[in-house]
Amino acid sequence: MYSDYESQLHFIAIGTDGGEDAGRIRSFAEDNGYTWPMIPADGDVLNGYRITRQSTAVVLDSNGIILSRAGYGSSKNWRSLLDSLIDG
């Protein structure tokens, strides 16, 4: 899904394991063919967006307002939300 939207929206994956450094995350991304940006866990960010478990997706508008927060869902649901952001 990232490749379908990368030119129109920003994606960032944030680690949830405080023991993972940037190098380990980069290796994980390369090994799994992930091309979107990934950063190590940051307690302030995780707390600020109430991310308490792995695989939590948070969608923000251009003002940083949370529009959606959920675990993995069907691509159709995410696509509908992302399309609505693009269409404004």
HELIX and SHEET records of a PDB file:
HELIX    1   1 TYR A    2  TYR A    5  1                                   4    
HELIX    2   2 ALA A   22  ASN A   32  1                                  11    
HELIX    3   3 GLY A   43  GLY A   48  1                                   6    
HELIX    4   4 SER A   75  ASP A   87  1                                  13    
SHEET    1   A 2 ALA A  13  ILE A  14  0                                        
SHEET    2   A 2 MET A  38  ILE A  39  1                                        
SHEET    1   B 2 ALA A  57  LEU A  60  0                                        
SHEET    2   B 2 ILE A  66  ALA A  70 -1                                        
END                                                                             
